[in-house]
Amino acid sequence: MNKATFRWILPFFIIALGGCAARAPQTGTPAAAATSDQPSSGAAIHQGPDSDAKPAQKQGTASNSSAVQANLNRLFLERPTTEQFAGSVISPGGEKLLNPKAVHFAQFTRPLLHQLFLATEDLERQKLAKRGVPVEAGLVVIEATMNKDGQLTELVIEQSSGSGLIDQTMIQACKVGLWTRNPPVQAVAADGNYRLRIEAKIQNYMQVTAFSDWTFKTHLGMALE
């Protein structure tokens, strides 16, 4: 190969290498752009509801909830007097259905009982918290009658707690909490009304200092006659 030919080939070879070097970064550019379009880990969490994994998770959760509810329903059918926790750590209490009929119509009785519990707690703070209740106070039993429209029509104290203050508090709580809309017609008594037996026990629970308000233990039960 003569010198003239070598001089011509060498620049061409350098130019070819330079072209490859110039193109090399471009091969990485599309990949980098694609990477920047991918959601970060935070974005993936926000987009989770649209992912394929979520429906399976929701289905499993719903299945587990159904199984738990079925177990609870069976438990209350077998043990209608089982109490459910209500209230709070500093003012605890419980709600329980007292007979099989109340359990059978739990969609009617449980919300009604919880309404009564909330009304009782509110009245305790208003009427009882400053002085507390007598330590010897017992169970108050009230017969309540509701008409076919779910409106309270009658209250009768069948058994006094021994404290007029507790008795009157529970009468007022019944007036506030015992109401409903569209009650189940199958749950009526023979006279066409809804007859409820309410049992309530209110006890002193906590007084942080001698100048603090009392909190209470409140246990309510409901039977459907």
SULDA-V704508 format. One record per residue. RES is the residue in one small letter. PSI is psi in radians with two decimals (none if undefined). D_LAST is the distance of its C-alpha to the last C-alpha in whole Angstrom. Layout:
# SULDA-V704508
res=RES psi=PSI d_last=D_LAST
res=RES psi=PSI d_last=D_LAST
This chain:
# SULDA-V704508
res=m psi=2.25 d_last=117
res=n psi=2.95 d_last=119
res=k psi=-0.61 d_last=118
res=a psi=-0.75 d_last=118
res=t psi=-0.72 d_last=115
res=f psi=-0.71 d_last=113
res=r psi=-0.60 d_last=113
res=w psi=-0.71 d_last=111
res=i psi=-0.70 d_last=109
res=l psi=-0.85 d_last=108
res=p psi=-0.68 d_last=107
res=f psi=-0.72 d_last=105
res=f psi=-0.69 d_last=103
res=i psi=-0.73 d_last=102
res=i psi=-0.74 d_last=101
res=a psi=-0.76 d_last=99
res=l psi=-0.71 d_last=97
res=g psi=-0.66 d_last=96
res=g psi=-0.70 d_last=94
res=c psi=-0.74 d_last=92
res=a psi=-0.63 d_last=92
res=a psi=-0.59 d_last=91
res=r psi=-0.33 d_last=88
res=a psi=-0.80 d_last=87
res=p psi=-0.53 d_last=84
res=q psi=-0.52 d_last=83
res=t psi=-0.50 d_last=82
res=g psi=-0.30 d_last=79
res=t psi=-0.83 d_last=78
res=p psi=-0.69 d_last=76
res=a psi=-0.73 d_last=74
res=a psi=-0.69 d_last=74
res=a psi=-0.73 d_last=73
res=a psi=-0.67 d_last=70
res=t psi=-0.68 d_last=69
res=s psi=-0.42 d_last=68
res=d psi=-0.26 d_last=66
res=q psi=2.44 d_last=64
res=p psi=2.55 d_last=61
res=s psi=3.10 d_last=61
res=s psi=-0.61 d_last=58
res=g psi=-0.77 d_last=56
res=a psi=-0.64 d_last=56
res=a psi=-0.65 d_last=55
res=i psi=-0.72 d_last=52
res=h psi=-0.55 d_last=51
res=q psi=0.07 d_last=52
res=g psi=-0.75 d_last=50
res=p psi=-0.38 d_last=47
res=d psi=-0.04 d_last=50
res=s psi=2.88 d_last=51
res=d psi=-0.40 d_last=50
res=a psi=-0.46 d_last=49
res=k psi=-0.83 d_last=46
res=p psi=-0.67 d_last=44
res=a psi=-0.67 d_last=44
res=q psi=-0.79 d_last=43
res=k psi=-0.73 d_last=40
res=q psi=-0.72 d_last=39
res=g psi=-0.71 d_last=39
res=t psi=-0.77 d_last=37
res=a psi=-0.69 d_last=34
res=s psi=-0.75 d_last=34
res=n psi=-0.72 d_last=34
res=s psi=-0.72 d_last=31
res=s psi=-0.70 d_last=29
res=a psi=-0.73 d_last=30
res=v psi=-0.78 d_last=28
res=q psi=-0.69 d_last=25
res=a psi=-0.71 d_last=25
res=n psi=-0.70 d_last=25
res=l psi=-0.76 d_last=23
res=n psi=-0.76 d_last=20
res=r psi=-0.68 d_last=21
res=l psi=-0.81 d_last=21
res=f psi=-0.50 d_last=17
res=l psi=-0.66 d_last=16
res=e psi=-0.57 d_last=18
res=r psi=1.35 d_last=18
res=p psi=-0.33 d_last=14
res=t psi=0.12 d_last=15
res=t psi=2.31 d_last=18
res=e psi=2.45 d_last=19
res=q psi=2.40 d_last=21
res=f psi=2.46 d_last=24
res=a psi=2.98 d_last=24
res=g psi=-2.53 d_last=26
res=s psi=3.13 d_last=30
res=v psi=-0.72 d_last=33
res=i psi=-0.18 d_last=34
res=s psi=1.27 d_last=30
res=p psi=2.91 d_last=28
res=g psi=-2.98 d_last=24
res=g psi=2.72 d_last=21
res=e psi=2.34 d_last=18
res=k psi=2.57 d_last=15
res=l psi=2.32 d_last=12
res=l psi=-0.22 d_last=10
res=n psi=2.85 d_last=9
res=p psi=-0.60 d_last=10
res=k psi=-0.71 d_last=7
res=a psi=-0.66 d_last=8
res=v psi=-0.73 d_last=12
res=h psi=-0.68 d_last=12
res=f psi=0.76 d_last=11
res=a psi=-0.53 d_last=13
res=q psi=-0.36 d_last=16
res=f psi=-0.81 d_last=13
res=t psi=-0.65 d_last=12
res=r psi=-0.85 d_last=15
res=p psi=-0.64 d_last=17
res=l psi=-0.77 d_last=15
res=l psi=-0.67 d_last=15
res=h psi=-0.66 d_last=18
res=q psi=-0.75 d_last=19
res=l psi=-0.69 d_last=18
res=f psi=-0.80 d_last=20
res=l psi=-0.71 d_last=23
res=a psi=-0.69 d_last=22
res=t psi=-0.80 d_last=22
res=e psi=-0.75 d_last=25
res=d psi=-0.75 d_last=27
res=l psi=-0.55 d_last=27
res=e psi=-0.78 d_last=28
res=r psi=-0.62 d_last=31
res=q psi=-0.72 d_last=31
res=k psi=-0.44 d_last=31
res=l psi=-0.39 d_last=31
res=a psi=-0.56 d_last=33
res=k psi=-0.61 d_last=36
res=r psi=-0.32 d_last=35
res=g psi=-3.09 d_last=33
res=v psi=2.74 d_last=30
res=p psi=2.37 d_last=31
res=v psi=-0.42 d_last=31
res=e psi=0.01 d_last=29
res=a psi=2.42 d_last=26
res=g psi=-2.61 d_last=23
res=l psi=2.34 d_last=19
res=v psi=2.35 d_last=18
res=v psi=2.22 d_last=14
res=i psi=2.32 d_last=13
res=e psi=2.15 d_last=10
res=a psi=2.43 d_last=10
res=t psi=2.29 d_last=10
res=m psi=2.51 d_last=12
res=n psi=-3.12 d_last=14
res=k psi=-0.30 d_last=14
res=d psi=0.02 d_last=17
res=g psi=0.32 d_last=15
res=q psi=2.39 d_last=16
res=l psi=2.28 d_last=15
res=t psi=-0.39 d_last=16
res=e psi=2.49 d_last=15
res=l psi=2.32 d_last=15
res=v psi=2.19 d_last=15
res=i psi=1.95 d_last=16
res=e psi=-0.52 d_last=15
res=q psi=2.18 d_last=17
res=s psi=2.62 d_last=20
res=s psi=-0.22 d_last=22
res=g psi=-0.10 d_last=25
res=s psi=2.02 d_last=26
res=g psi=-0.56 d_last=26
res=l psi=-0.76 d_last=27
res=i psi=-0.78 d_last=24
res=d psi=-0.84 d_last=22
res=q psi=-0.58 d_last=23
res=t psi=-0.74 d_last=23
res=m psi=-0.60 d_last=20
res=i psi=-0.79 d_last=19
res=q psi=-0.70 d_last=22
res=a psi=-0.68 d_last=20
res=c psi=-0.71 d_last=17
res=k psi=-0.59 d_last=19
res=v psi=-0.75 d_last=21
res=g psi=-0.33 d_last=18
res=l psi=1.55 d_last=15
res=w psi=2.71 d_last=17
res=t psi=2.95 d_last=17
res=r psi=2.49 d_last=19
res=n psi=0.97 d_last=18
res=p psi=2.67 d_last=14
res=p psi=2.21 d_last=14
res=v psi=-0.44 d_last=13
res=q psi=-0.27 d_last=12
res=a psi=0.00 d_last=8
res=v psi=2.71 d_last=8
res=a psi=-3.11 d_last=6
res=a psi=-0.50 d_last=9
res=d psi=0.09 d_last=11
res=g psi=0.04 d_last=11
res=n psi=2.95 d_last=10
res=y psi=2.15 d_last=7
res=r psi=2.10 d_last=5
res=l psi=2.44 d_last=6
res=r psi=2.07 d_last=7
res=i psi=2.24 d_last=11
res=e psi=2.30 d_last=14
res=a psi=2.41 d_last=17
res=k psi=2.12 d_last=20
res=i psi=2.21 d_last=24
res=q psi=2.59 d_last=27
res=n psi=2.46 d_last=31
res=y psi=-0.89 d_last=32
res=m psi=2.43 d_last=35
res=q psi=1.87 d_last=38
res=v psi=-0.79 d_last=41
res=t psi=3.01 d_last=43
res=a psi=-0.30 d_last=44
res=f psi=0.00 d_last=44
res=s psi=2.74 d_last=41
res=d psi=2.63 d_last=37
res=w psi=2.58 d_last=35
res=t psi=2.89 d_last=32
res=f psi=2.72 d_last=29
res=k psi=2.17 d_last=26
res=t psi=2.06 d_last=23
res=h psi=2.14 d_last=20
res=l psi=2.48 d_last=16
res=g psi=2.68 d_last=13
res=m psi=2.28 d_last=10
res=a psi=2.59 d_last=6
res=l psi=2.07 d_last=4
res=e psi=none d_last=0
